[in-house]
Each structure stands twice: as structure tokens, then as C-alpha cells.
Amino acid sequence: MRQAIAGIDFAPILPLWLLLALAVLALLALLPGLLRRARGLLWRAAAFVLLLLALANPRLVEETRETRPDIALLAVDRSDSAVINGRDTRMEAARTALETRIRRLPEMELRTVEVPEAGNQGTRLFAAIEQALADIPRARLAGVVALTDGQAHDVPAAPPMDAPFHALLAGRPGETDRRLRVVEAPGFGIVGRSVDLRVIAEDLGAREPGGAAMLTIRRDGQPPRQESVALGREHRITVPIERGGPTVVEIAAEPRPGEVSTLNNRQVVTITGVRDRLRVLLISGEPHAGERTWRRLLKADPNVDLVHFTILRPPERDDLTPLNELALIAFPVRELFQVKLREFDLIVFDRFANRGILPPAYLRNIADYVRGGGALLMSVGPEFSGPASLALTPLGPVLPARPSGAQAVAEGAFRPRISALGARHPVTEGLTTTAPEAEPAWGRWYRFLRADQRAGSTVMEAPGGAPLLVLDRVGEGRVALMLSDHIWLWSRGHDGGGPQQELLRRMAHWLMREPELEEEDLAARIEAGRLTVTRRSLEAGPPPEIAVTAPDGTVTRSRPEAVEGGRATLTLPATQPGVWQASDGRRTAFAAAVAANPLEIADLRADDARLRPIAQATGGSIRWMGDGPEPALPEIRRVAAGRDASGAGWIGLRRNADHTVTGIAALPLLPPWLALPLVLGVAIIAWRREGR
């Protein structure tokens, strides 16, 4: 819009300080005449005034201006808390109505910015506003209107704008909300012990604080238990850690009548069970070249407490040397295999033969230890085929294979192979990159024992498909039988070496039931809002359908996609917070989907406390849109700078009158050709008056 504005302007011929000095001299020149009341004094003063005006050079200036429209900024909250309880619907209706009203105002431009979900940072309302203000000239900013629930988490100490800030809140004052807050939750727990969770259930906005609420606690999908807690006070929940891996605990507080939402009434905590200082008993039947292979492997793990005994003098080698002259200690058979047997997590027999060292009662104790949940690893050599073989003792029933006769020892170079079943078993899966039918590219061994397999899974084979490494579950425990004593050749790098350390590590961890090495397992995890279910099985063929139960009870059935190593995966979106359950018909897995933004849902009430200081500092206001389907919106008015920007039923946007000068026309009021005659004329009149 163009407009012309005229006014008087000065363009001094001399500097201002010099003009002021001349004015002072003129006053001094007039002072004597003023004291004497001389005739013609007014004409002399008029001459000085005309001279000073001529030197000030007054002009009549006419400007042609191009006025620029003001800009109003509309910020719309799209965070998680602005979606609950129909707030997003009311905000969208308010946005449409406000955009229509503001665009109807004369000389007004509207810009709209949406405040996205900011993850764990909460609602970044003012960050979005400041980013939008960077493109708006401050001289044109008429005001900022925010459609929000008031839960902004980046409110600055000083307003980022010098224009009115108005907030229109979706909701009504005095809302209440019950929330459950986790004060402390350990991320790890020792298997076999319990951990404590500390939580607080509290009512926000309640007029009468206090009272009690019922908590429902569910662990790994087990039947829930309920506990009554005092509102506003810390409560401890004891959670037993019964197995390694994640334990998912879901805690829910009963809803409060009339509360805004139950979204923050529930918390999900994941506690990873770990074993504390695994105790391993290693018994070497005799000194041999591979003895230190086991010792180095187990000592390399800082979480393993190793107890190692080597039988240096078996009973049949008694040379009648007095005991007080021997430097060897007696083998503590009773203490190890009766008193403290169940304190060990794993027992390893390395080329151990039954030469009367362990009485049958103690071997029976070891078998019972395995059936009750213990772990046994045996690496055998020629001694396993003789009359002193442990397979012929009370320990034999828990072993998955027995030597096949007197000619069980096979001598000759061969390369161990991963069996077809071993290619799917987590202990041996991925150890070699060659095809199952191809010969592995690792070092050769030179001895193995032919054995008749009675149970378990053969994951490594010798020539002719003979079992070489057999894994078995016995009762609640596990057994691993290595039918060769030449694995130590890999550790020496013989013939290229092999994955000895990785194989033995996996074997030991499988025996001690580490979750990541379970061959029949169903696991679930949630990352970046997606649920990933991984099924591992030794069974060939297409995997079965997996039923996924969402926190709200919705069940989705899908068939996972098979991948290598006996695994199959299924990926689904997981948008609901809470505990997700996956089942393949035999096993069940749980995954915790915590709220994507705990800070955002910490308080779900529509509240004006955070934004009121900014509104007051800028002359703006806070208005409530109500909780009905149609928002209650104020009238939009234009106000002059410095005037009130809000009143009863209306909010104001500042009128800035910003403009651009497109043309200037200047006309001198005392040009030299006019100023000189006037000054001379008035001076002559003053001289004549004074001369009379």
C-alpha cells in the first residue's frame, strides 16, 4: 500500500555546533539593546532569526512510503501430551478457525509452525518459536499465538520476542492426573537374589492430597500381585531375579476417577540378570600338552573363579614315599564333591580316569548335581575307552555317549566338521564360513574316540560322521562331551589353527545357561518404536506363526522370516507403552516398551503455570479452549504499540506500521535568492528604526 506523507525538515549548511555558537553570539549582541530598551530591537532580532533560519536550510519534504504487512506467528503443539483426551482434535479445529480470522485482518500475514515430538527432551515449544522468529523481521512481528496444553519444557527466563505472546490451552483449569514415578530401578541384578524398586504414586492437581492406591505388579507375564501404597510416599517393591537375561516388570496404579489420562499410571522396568563370579572346578586327570588350554580360557574371564586340580600322583603310582616328604597336597575329594559341590556353576573333567580317586558315592553326587541343574564338561582321550573310563561309573548315565569297545581310539589326521545340526546350534553356528559339505579351512587333529551316541545333539563330527562334540540336557542340567583331546593344537596354531577359544567359550557359556546361547529360544526386544522377535530352533522347516499381544490386549499373528543359523525374525511397530508378549506356541517372550518420552508424560494436565510468566512479560494472555468438541476461541483485534494486547473475550496483535520509503521530494523554504533580500531588508529597517 502506497501513501504520501509531507513534513518540514532541516538540512543545515553549517554544522549544528556552529549554528548554536552563532545563536549565542546573536543573543549577546541583542543583550545591550534589551537592557537599554533600544528602538528597533525586534527588527534586529528578526534579522538574526532570518539569518539563522537561512543557515538551517528548512525544507518541505514529501515522502512516498510502501507499507509492509505485519506478521503473526501461530505455533501448534504436536507433542505426545497434546494428543491425549482429544486435545489434538480441538487444536486442529482452533488452528483452522484462527488461520481464517487472522488472514482476514488488514495488512496481516500469518505464518504457522508445528512443534514436533522431541523425544526425551520433552516439548520444545520455544525452540520451534525461536527458529521461526529467525525468519521474521522483529519490526513486523505482530504477536505469537500458541495452541498447546501448557506442558512446555524449554521455557526461557526472558521472552524471546518483544511482541505479545498468547497461549490458548486445550483443556480446563483444575484438571487432575495420577502418575506412577520410578525413583530407583537397578539395571542389573544377581541371579538367585532379589532387587528393590522404589516407586511413588501421586495425584497431581488433587484438592485433597493423600489417600491410598492399589498397585498391580506383573513379572515376565506371571500372575499379577497387588499391593496397597500410600499416595505421595515412596514404596519399595522386591523383585526376585531367577534367571539370566532380561526380567520385565510391569507396575500399574489403579486409575483415579476423573483423571486426564491413564497413560502415566503404568511403568515398565527391565532388569538384566547376571551371574556373580561364576565358580568353575577344573580337574585334570594328568599333566598333558593341552592342560593349560582350559586353564588359560577360564582364567581369561574376570568373572570366573577357577579352582584347578591336576592329578600328578595317582594311587597306582605309590612309591612308598612318606607323606611328610611329599610337596604335593592331598586331593580334597570330600570337600569338593560332597561339602561344596553345589557351590560350583561348572565342573570340567580334562582327561580324567577313574583310578579309585573318586569313590562311587561322589560320582553319584556329581550325577545328581547335573540332574539338579549343574553343568558338566568332559574332554576325553584314550583313558575314556579303558576300564577306568568314567562312562563305566555312576556318572555314566548322564553322559550322552559311551566308547564303542576296545578299539574306540582312532588315530590319524582329520579336520573336524560342523554337523548339519551344528550349523543351527549357537555353540558352533558361524564358526566356519565354508559350506557344510566342504572341508573346513582350519587345522587338523590326530585322534578321536569312536562312541555310541545315546542322547543329545552332535554339533561337531569326525570322519564318517562319528560324533566329536555332543551337547545334551539332563534333567535341569547340561552336559558337553568332547571326544578328542587334540583341540589344544588349534591354540598352538598347528596347521593354521582354528577357533579354539571361541568354541570353548561358547561351550562353557552354553553349559552355564547364558541366554544368548540358548538353542531353543524366543527373544523379543523393542528399539526405535519397533518390536523385533527372534526365534531360534534346531528344528528344520518353516517356522511357526508367532502371536504378538500388545499392551492393550490386541493379538497379531504373523509368520517370521527365516534367516541363517536356525533363526527367524519378525518385526512389527510397537507404539503402545507397556509390556509386549510374543509366543510361538511353546515359548513366550516379553519386551518392555517404555513411554517414548517420560518427560512429556510426567504431567498430563493442561496447565498454564509454565507459560504465564512469558505471557505477562510481553503483555499477552492465557486463555482456555475448554474440553468440548468445539474450542472456545477469543476475538482477534489489532492494537497500537504500547496499548493493552488483551481484554475480556479478545486478544490483540500489535500494529507496527513498518514501511519502506520509495521516494522523497524536498522543496527549500528559504532558498538563498529569497533569504538574502529578506535578511538585508529587515536589517535596513532595524537600522533606520534605531537611527531615529
GUPADREN-471168 format. One record per residue (C-alpha): y negated, x, z. Coordinates in nm, 3 decimals. Layout:
Y|X|Z .
...
REM end
This chain:
0.000|0.000|0.000 .
-0.337|0.138|-0.106 .
-0.663|0.091|0.086 .
-1.013|0.245|0.079 .
-1.197|0.349|0.396 .
-1.566|0.464|0.399 .
-1.743|0.666|0.669 .
-2.010|0.928|0.737 .
-1.902|1.289|0.754 .
-2.089|1.619|0.811 .
-2.045|1.940|0.615 .
-2.284|2.188|0.789 .
-2.450|2.454|0.576 .
-2.474|2.684|0.876 .
-2.217|2.747|1.150 .
-2.222|2.499|1.434 .
-2.326|2.755|1.691 .
-2.627|2.847|1.479 .
-2.725|2.483|1.442 .
-2.708|2.442|1.819 .
-2.924|2.750|1.863 .
-3.185|2.610|1.620 .
-3.183|2.280|1.809 .
-3.254|2.466|2.134 .
-3.542|2.656|1.969 .
-3.680|2.326|1.840 .
-3.676|2.182|2.192 .
-3.853|2.489|2.327 .
-4.116|2.456|2.055 .
-4.174|2.091|2.148 .
-4.190|2.152|2.522 .
-4.556|2.280|2.545 .
-4.679|1.987|2.340 .
-4.485|1.748|2.558 .
-4.647|1.896|2.871 .
-4.996|1.868|2.718 .
-4.918|1.529|2.564 .
-5.037|1.665|2.233 .
-5.121|1.435|1.947 .
-4.868|1.434|1.656 .
-4.578|1.540|1.880 .
-4.349|1.267|1.744 .
-4.415|1.374|1.386 .
-4.338|1.735|1.478 .
-4.011|1.622|1.642 .
-3.929|1.415|1.333 .
-3.976|1.724|1.116 .
-3.736|1.925|1.331 .
-3.483|1.642|1.326 .
-3.502|1.612|0.947 .
-3.459|1.988|0.913 .
-3.152|1.993|1.139 .
-3.002|1.692|0.957 .
-3.055|1.865|0.625 .
-2.875|2.172|0.756 .
-2.589|1.948|0.896 .
-2.549|1.803|0.546 .
-2.444|1.440|0.619 .
-2.226|1.273|0.355 .
-2.094|0.927|0.283 .
-1.716|0.978|0.238 .
-1.477|0.722|0.092 .
-1.101|0.788|0.133 .
-0.824|0.626|-0.068 .
-0.512|0.605|0.155 .
-0.145|0.534|0.082 .
0.002|0.381|0.399 .
0.367|0.466|0.479 .
0.602|0.213|0.641 .
0.724|0.268|0.995 .
1.094|0.340|1.062 .
1.309|0.163|1.320 .
1.644|0.313|1.423 .
1.939|0.087|1.508 .
2.228|0.260|1.694 .
2.562|0.074|1.708 .
2.824|0.184|1.966 .
3.174|0.213|1.817 .
3.345|0.385|2.111 .
3.667|0.261|2.273 .
3.493|0.080|2.559 .
3.274|-0.108|2.309 .
3.582|-0.271|2.156 .
3.735|-0.442|2.460 .
3.679|-0.802|2.559 .
3.531|-0.899|2.219 .
3.232|-0.667|2.253 .
3.274|-0.528|1.902 .
3.254|-0.880|1.756 .
2.931|-0.958|1.941 .
2.782|-0.623|1.846 .
2.863|-0.676|1.479 .
2.701|-1.020|1.486 .
2.397|-0.873|1.663 .
2.378|-0.591|1.408 .
2.371|-0.835|1.116 .
2.102|-1.051|1.279 .
1.883|-0.757|1.381 .
1.901|-0.593|1.039 .
1.786|-0.919|0.881 .
1.498|-0.967|1.127 .
1.370|-0.610|1.120 .
1.375|-0.587|0.741 .
1.156|-0.898|0.726 .
0.879|-0.725|0.921 .
0.594|-0.596|0.701 .
0.574|-0.221|0.642 .
0.902|-0.159|0.824 .
1.203|0.046|0.717 .
1.537|0.022|0.904 .
1.796|0.293|0.946 .
2.131|0.232|1.112 .
2.356|0.491|1.278 .
2.704|0.430|1.421 .
2.815|0.611|1.736 .
3.178|0.716|1.674 .
3.452|0.774|1.928 .
3.405|1.129|2.064 .
3.743|1.196|2.223 .
3.739|1.335|2.576 .
3.360|1.376|2.563 .
3.301|1.005|2.619 .
3.032|0.804|2.438 .
2.783|1.045|2.273 .
2.514|0.782|2.217 .
2.210|1.008|2.240 .
2.374|1.283|2.037 .
2.404|1.037|1.748 .
2.045|0.916|1.803 .
1.904|1.271|1.806 .
2.093|1.357|1.491 .
1.944|1.052|1.316 .
1.594|1.129|1.451 .
1.608|1.472|1.287 .
1.555|1.299|0.950 .
1.278|1.065|1.070 .
0.912|1.183|1.093 .
0.803|1.121|1.451 .
0.470|0.983|1.327 .
0.662|0.699|1.158 .
0.912|0.616|1.434 .
0.853|0.259|1.550 .
1.133|0.247|1.807 .
1.506|0.272|1.876 .
1.733|-0.026|1.939 .
2.085|0.048|2.074 .
2.372|-0.201|2.064 .
2.607|-0.075|2.336 .
2.788|-0.157|2.659 .
2.571|0.087|2.853 .
2.852|0.339|2.909 .
2.682|0.645|2.757 .
2.791|0.986|2.882 .
2.519|1.209|2.737 .
2.203|1.052|2.879 .
1.933|1.326|2.879 .
1.696|1.393|3.166 .
1.394|1.328|2.939 .
1.373|1.081|2.650 .
1.440|1.240|2.309 .
1.183|1.011|2.144 .
0.820|0.909|2.209 .
0.874|0.554|2.082 .
1.011|0.251|2.268 .
1.385|0.258|2.343 .
1.550|-0.083|2.374 .
1.915|-0.135|2.474 .
2.095|-0.462|2.402 .
2.409|-0.475|2.617 .
2.720|-0.669|2.518 .
2.815|-0.848|2.836 .
2.666|-0.994|3.150 .
2.536|-0.828|3.466 .
2.768|-0.819|3.767 .
3.097|-0.754|3.586 .
3.393|-0.619|3.787 .
3.667|-0.378|3.689 .
3.974|-0.248|3.874 .
4.078|0.104|3.783 .
4.356|0.339|3.884 .
4.249|0.702|3.906 .
4.478|1.004|3.935 .
4.330|1.250|4.183 .
4.601|1.515|4.152 .
4.912|1.538|3.936 .
5.113|1.861|3.906 .
5.215|1.953|3.554 .
5.539|2.119|3.667 .
5.799|2.055|3.933 .
6.106|2.241|4.058 .
6.434|2.075|3.964 .
6.601|1.937|4.275 .
6.275|1.897|4.464 .
6.000|1.636|4.477 .
5.633|1.646|4.387 .
5.346|1.435|4.516 .
5.098|1.244|4.304 .
4.766|1.141|4.455 .
4.604|0.825|4.316 .
4.321|0.589|4.409 .
4.296|0.221|4.315 .
3.941|0.091|4.339 .
3.735|-0.211|4.237 .
3.406|-0.135|4.059 .
3.126|-0.385|4.097 .
3.302|-0.583|4.370 .
3.070|-0.753|4.617 .
3.323|-0.721|4.898 .
3.491|-0.380|4.877 .
3.823|-0.316|5.044 .
4.148|-0.507|5.043 .
4.485|-0.406|4.902 .
4.660|-0.397|4.568 .
5.020|-0.362|4.456 .
5.124|-0.055|4.257 .
5.424|-0.065|4.022 .
5.584|0.278|3.972 .
5.839|0.345|3.698 .
6.005|0.683|3.628 .
6.171|0.754|3.293 .
6.231|0.386|3.231 .
6.426|0.334|3.551 .
6.392|0.012|3.750 .
6.040|-0.001|3.897 .
5.948|0.018|4.261 .
5.639|-0.133|4.420 .
5.408|-0.003|4.688 .
5.105|-0.166|4.851 .
4.792|0.051|4.864 .
4.453|0.010|5.024 .
4.174|-0.016|4.768 .
3.937|0.278|4.767 .
4.171|0.504|4.964 .
4.388|0.788|4.844 .
4.759|0.712|4.816 .
5.048|0.958|4.776 .
5.346|0.888|4.551 .
5.660|1.103|4.585 .
5.844|1.172|4.258 .
6.184|1.349|4.263 .
6.246|1.596|3.978 .
6.612|1.556|3.891 .
6.637|1.741|3.559 .
6.466|1.999|3.344 .
6.218|1.891|3.080 .
5.957|1.614|3.092 .
5.968|1.339|3.352 .
5.742|1.047|3.257 .
5.591|0.848|3.545 .
5.401|0.525|3.477 .
5.183|0.377|3.753 .
5.018|0.038|3.716 .
4.788|-0.152|3.954 .
4.806|-0.529|3.958 .
4.516|-0.696|3.771 .
4.211|-0.821|3.960 .
4.112|-1.180|3.882 .
3.811|-1.188|3.653 .
3.802|-0.815|3.575 .
3.673|-0.698|3.238 .
3.995|-0.535|3.118 .
4.325|-0.404|3.249 .
4.313|-0.101|3.019 .
4.237|0.141|3.304 .
4.473|-0.025|3.552 .
4.753|0.199|3.426 .
4.806|0.574|3.433 .
5.083|0.781|3.280 .
5.174|1.126|3.414 .
5.417|1.374|3.256 .
5.577|1.632|3.488 .
5.787|1.910|3.336 .
6.091|2.000|3.543 .
6.165|2.372|3.562 .
6.431|2.569|3.743 .
6.319|2.802|4.018 .
6.464|3.153|3.999 .
6.796|3.096|3.827 .
7.073|3.276|4.012 .
7.340|3.438|3.794 .
7.661|3.604|3.911 .
7.796|3.865|3.665 .
8.145|4.005|3.728 .
8.257|4.293|3.504 .
8.629|4.350|3.524 .
8.600|4.719|3.432 .
8.342|4.965|3.301 .
8.322|4.948|2.921 .
8.078|5.014|2.638 .
7.940|4.657|2.629 .
7.898|4.609|3.003 .
7.525|4.680|3.003 .
7.464|4.432|2.720 .
7.494|4.141|2.962 .
7.302|4.317|3.237 .
7.006|4.402|3.010 .
6.993|4.047|2.876 .
6.989|3.882|3.218 .
6.756|4.138|3.380 .
6.503|4.095|3.096 .
6.434|3.737|3.209 .
6.190|3.745|3.507 .
6.314|3.402|3.620 .
6.671|3.522|3.670 .
6.803|3.664|3.995 .
7.107|3.865|3.889 .
7.396|3.958|4.117 .
7.623|4.205|3.932 .
7.955|4.350|4.042 .
8.176|4.585|3.844 .
8.539|4.631|3.950 .
8.572|5.010|3.950 .
8.895|5.035|4.151 .
9.141|4.751|4.104 .
9.421|4.715|4.362 .
9.692|4.870|4.139 .
9.495|5.196|4.130 .
9.507|5.254|4.504 .
9.545|5.631|4.560 .
9.565|5.606|4.938 .
9.215|5.749|4.984 .
9.085|5.646|5.330 .
8.820|5.372|5.315 .
8.573|5.576|5.520 .
8.577|5.837|5.245 .
8.506|5.595|4.960 .
8.149|5.548|4.831 .
8.243|5.207|4.682 .
8.178|4.880|4.861 .
8.441|4.616|4.903 .
8.421|4.321|4.665 .
8.280|4.030|4.879 .
8.527|3.774|4.749 .
8.499|3.518|5.026 .
8.119|3.527|5.042 .
8.077|3.491|4.665 .
8.347|3.238|4.578 .
8.357|3.022|4.885 .
8.046|3.052|5.100 .
7.773|3.091|4.837 .
7.947|2.984|4.519 .
7.737|2.673|4.458 .
7.413|2.867|4.501 .
7.467|3.022|4.157 .
7.350|2.850|3.838 .
7.576|3.056|3.610 .
7.889|3.269|3.656 .
7.974|3.530|3.393 .
8.316|3.697|3.367 .
8.300|4.002|3.141 .
8.649|4.136|3.054 .
8.778|4.027|3.393 .
9.153|4.024|3.453 .
9.330|3.858|3.742 .
9.482|4.156|3.921 .
9.503|3.989|4.259 .
9.134|4.035|4.332 .
9.069|3.659|4.333 .
9.329|3.451|4.515 .
9.424|3.119|4.352 .
9.220|2.926|4.609 .
8.900|3.099|4.499 .
8.979|3.048|4.130 .
9.032|2.682|4.209 .
8.690|2.682|4.376 .
8.538|2.813|4.053 .
8.710|2.538|3.850 .
8.578|2.273|4.092 .
8.234|2.437|4.072 .
8.237|2.391|3.693 .
8.352|2.030|3.709 .
8.079|1.954|3.961 .
7.800|2.076|3.735 .
7.826|2.455|3.732 .
7.820|2.689|3.431 .
8.084|2.946|3.334 .
8.060|3.209|3.060 .
8.357|3.429|2.971 .
8.353|3.724|2.733 .
8.714|3.838|2.697 .
8.904|4.129|2.547 .
9.269|4.233|2.539 .
9.307|4.151|2.908 .
9.285|3.779|2.820 .
9.623|3.792|2.639 .
9.825|3.967|2.906 .
9.995|3.843|3.221 .
9.671|3.895|3.417 .
9.481|3.650|3.192 .
9.254|3.405|3.367 .
9.398|3.139|3.136 .
9.715|3.152|3.346 .
9.535|3.089|3.674 .
9.395|2.769|3.832 .
9.083|2.844|3.625 .
9.279|2.784|3.302 .
9.240|2.401|3.292 .
8.862|2.427|3.249 .
8.886|2.681|2.964 .
8.863|2.535|2.609 .
9.122|2.777|2.457 .
9.427|2.982|2.551 .
9.555|3.303|2.395 .
9.824|3.240|2.136 .
10.115|3.453|2.251 .
10.166|3.824|2.299 .
10.024|3.909|1.955 .
9.690|3.742|2.027 .
9.484|4.061|1.991 .
9.371|4.103|1.628 .
9.233|4.442|1.523 .
9.033|4.507|1.208 .
8.680|4.487|1.069 .
8.533|4.140|1.013 .
8.198|3.966|1.013 .
8.162|3.667|1.247 .
8.072|3.342|1.070 .
7.881|3.035|1.182 .
8.111|2.736|1.151 .
8.011|2.412|0.983 .
7.975|2.260|1.327 .
7.784|2.567|1.448 .
7.527|2.516|1.174 .
7.428|2.195|1.358 .
7.465|2.324|1.715 .
7.141|2.450|1.876 .
7.314|2.761|2.014 .
7.395|2.900|1.668 .
7.178|2.694|1.432 .
6.946|2.912|1.229 .
7.092|3.247|1.341 .
7.167|3.335|0.979 .
6.972|3.248|0.667 .
7.273|3.275|0.435 .
7.466|2.975|0.308 .
7.760|2.862|0.526 .
8.014|2.968|0.261 .
7.852|3.312|0.211 .
7.929|3.617|0.424 .
7.655|3.674|0.688 .
7.437|3.981|0.646 .
7.499|4.119|0.993 .
7.716|4.391|1.143 .
8.096|4.387|1.166 .
8.314|4.354|1.472 .
8.657|4.509|1.503 .
8.854|4.297|1.749 .
8.903|3.933|1.844 .
9.167|3.725|2.017 .
9.367|3.458|1.848 .
9.360|3.147|2.063 .
9.474|2.789|2.057 .
9.171|2.566|2.100 .
9.231|2.269|2.325 .
8.882|2.130|2.368 .
8.515|2.197|2.297 .
8.327|2.291|1.981 .
8.386|2.607|1.779 .
8.045|2.730|1.669 .
8.149|3.080|1.552 .
8.464|3.171|1.362 .
8.673|3.482|1.299 .
8.870|3.540|0.975 .
9.088|3.249|0.875 .
8.876|3.000|1.069 .
9.003|3.123|1.405 .
8.779|3.023|1.696 .
8.547|3.301|1.810 .
8.287|3.123|2.026 .
8.387|2.792|2.184 .
8.149|2.573|2.385 .
8.274|2.289|2.599 .
8.160|2.036|2.858 .
8.393|1.998|3.156 .
8.307|1.715|3.391 .
7.943|1.768|3.482 .
7.953|2.139|3.398 .
7.975|2.360|3.090 .
8.192|2.647|2.970 .
8.140|2.908|2.697 .
8.428|3.130|2.580 .
8.358|3.435|2.361 .
8.694|3.553|2.219 .
8.578|3.906|2.143 .
8.436|4.195|2.343 .
8.253|4.358|2.049 .
7.924|4.171|2.050 .
7.769|4.482|2.205 .
7.796|4.650|1.862 .
7.507|4.433|1.744 .
7.285|4.560|2.026 .
7.353|4.920|1.914 .
7.254|4.841|1.555 .
7.601|4.921|1.422 .
7.643|4.829|1.054 .
7.299|4.668|1.055 .
7.330|4.498|1.395 .
7.283|4.127|1.449 .
7.111|3.856|1.657 .
7.297|3.953|1.974 .
7.006|3.900|2.213 .
6.909|3.561|2.069 .
7.268|3.438|2.062 .
7.336|3.536|2.422 .
7.002|3.394|2.537 .
7.072|3.059|2.373 .
7.428|3.056|2.511 .
7.310|3.120|2.867 .
7.033|2.860|2.842 .
7.269|2.600|2.697 .
7.507|2.661|2.985 .
7.220|2.610|3.232 .
7.128|2.284|3.055 .
6.787|2.374|2.917 .
6.659|2.056|2.742 .
6.562|2.225|2.414 .
6.923|2.338|2.357 .
7.099|2.005|2.403 .
7.331|1.941|2.108 .
7.334|1.563|2.163 .
6.977|1.474|2.243 .
6.698|1.231|2.174 .
6.343|1.352|2.246 .
6.004|1.191|2.198 .
5.651|1.325|2.212 .
5.305|1.195|2.129 .
5.041|1.414|1.967 .
4.716|1.317|1.798 .
4.795|0.947|1.827 .
5.139|0.969|1.662 .
5.484|0.930|1.816 .
5.748|1.176|1.694 .
6.111|1.103|1.782 .
6.361|1.384|1.722 .
6.734|1.315|1.728 .
6.985|1.600|1.738 .
7.356|1.542|1.698 .
7.670|1.725|1.591 .
7.790|1.417|1.404 .
7.767|1.430|1.025 .
7.643|1.140|0.817 .
7.324|0.936|0.812 .
7.152|0.898|1.149 .
7.143|0.552|1.308 .
6.833|0.339|1.338 .
6.600|0.415|1.626 .
6.445|0.131|1.824 .
6.093|0.215|1.942 .
5.947|-0.001|2.220 .
5.569|0.007|2.257 .
5.397|-0.030|2.597 .
5.326|-0.397|2.522 .
5.698|-0.465|2.459 .
5.684|-0.470|2.078 .
6.007|-0.328|1.926 .
6.010|-0.146|1.591 .
6.336|-0.036|1.426 .
6.331|0.247|1.174 .
6.578|0.497|1.035 .
6.479|0.861|1.093 .
6.470|1.120|0.817 .
6.748|1.380|0.834 .
6.643|1.746|0.836 .
6.838|2.070|0.872 .
7.029|2.173|1.183 .
7.166|1.831|1.273 .
6.818|1.697|1.341 .
6.649|1.377|1.226 .
6.287|1.286|1.289 .
6.088|0.964|1.295 .
5.708|0.949|1.310 .
5.509|0.636|1.395 .
5.148|0.569|1.502 .
5.107|0.540|1.880 .
4.774|0.378|1.952 .
4.857|0.197|2.276 .
4.826|0.390|2.602 .
5.130|0.380|2.825 .
5.499|0.470|2.807 .
5.676|0.452|2.469 .
6.055|0.421|2.463 .
6.291|0.530|2.184 .
6.664|0.459|2.172 .
6.940|0.531|1.918 .
7.192|0.304|2.093 .
7.340|0.579|2.314 .
7.045|0.780|2.440 .
6.694|0.686|2.545 .
6.380|0.899|2.539 .
6.036|0.835|2.681 .
5.693|0.966|2.582 .
5.363|0.924|2.761 .
5.059|0.813|2.563 .
4.769|0.859|2.798 .
4.440|0.693|2.709 .
4.280|0.890|2.428 .
3.954|0.913|2.620 .
3.989|0.895|3.000 .
3.614|0.939|3.048 .
3.548|0.647|2.816 .
3.771|0.403|3.004 .
3.684|0.528|3.354 .
3.442|0.235|3.390 .
3.479|-0.059|3.152 .
3.193|-0.268|3.286 .
2.881|-0.331|3.078 .
2.623|-0.155|3.295 .
2.253|-0.081|3.250 .
2.219|0.186|3.522 .
2.261|0.484|3.287 .
2.012|0.368|3.022 .
1.742|0.211|3.239 .
1.553|0.539|3.314 .
1.519|0.614|2.941 .
1.400|0.262|2.865 .
1.142|0.271|3.143 .
1.012|0.613|3.043 .
0.949|0.503|2.684 .
0.812|0.157|2.760 .
1.126|-0.011|2.629 .
1.360|-0.260|2.793 .
1.723|-0.350|2.869 .
1.849|-0.689|2.751 .
2.186|-0.862|2.793 .
2.350|-1.031|2.495 .
2.600|-1.225|2.709 .
2.974|-1.259|2.664 .
2.978|-1.563|2.436 .
3.076|-1.563|2.069 .
2.711|-1.562|1.961 .
2.490|-1.287|2.106 .
2.162|-1.379|2.276 .
1.901|-1.170|2.092 .
1.529|-1.130|2.171 .
1.245|-1.181|1.921 .
1.126|-0.870|1.734 .
0.747|-0.805|1.731 .
0.513|-0.533|1.610 .
0.283|-0.386|1.876 .
-0.001|-0.139|1.857 .
0.031|0.208|2.006 .
-0.037|0.207|2.380 .
0.041|-0.165|2.420 .
0.339|-0.313|2.608 .
0.655|-0.294|2.398 .
0.844|-0.579|2.565 .
0.788|-0.915|2.725 .
0.957|-1.240|2.807 .
1.201|-1.305|2.525 .
1.080|-1.032|2.291 .
1.091|-0.660|2.227 .
0.832|-0.463|2.036 .
0.835|-0.196|1.768 .
0.529|0.029|1.757 .
0.279|0.010|1.469 .
0.189|0.372|1.382 .
-0.040|0.320|1.077 .
0.075|0.650|0.934 .
-0.075|0.724|0.590 .
-0.130|0.978|0.315 .
-0.479|1.045|0.169 .
-0.458|1.021|-0.210 .
-0.829|1.061|-0.295 .
-1.171|1.147|-0.142 .
-1.525|1.067|-0.282 .
-1.827|1.225|-0.099 .
-2.199|1.137|-0.153 .
-2.462|1.364|0.023 .
-2.714|1.157|0.220 .
-2.979|1.436|0.237 .
-2.946|1.644|-0.079 .
-3.180|1.948|-0.099 .
-3.408|1.781|-0.354 .
-3.471|1.497|-0.108 .
-3.458|1.686|0.222 .
-3.730|1.943|0.127 .
-4.005|1.690|0.038 .
-3.925|1.482|0.347 .
-3.944|1.780|0.582 .
-4.267|1.909|0.420 .
-4.422|1.560|0.418 .
-4.351|1.495|0.784 .
-4.474|1.844|0.876 .
-4.806|1.787|0.695 .
-4.851|1.454|0.871 .
-4.782|1.620|1.206 .
-5.037|1.899|1.125 .
-5.308|1.651|1.027 .
-5.248|1.445|1.342 .
-5.274|1.748|1.563 .
-5.588|1.870|1.380 .
-5.799|1.563|1.460 .
REM end
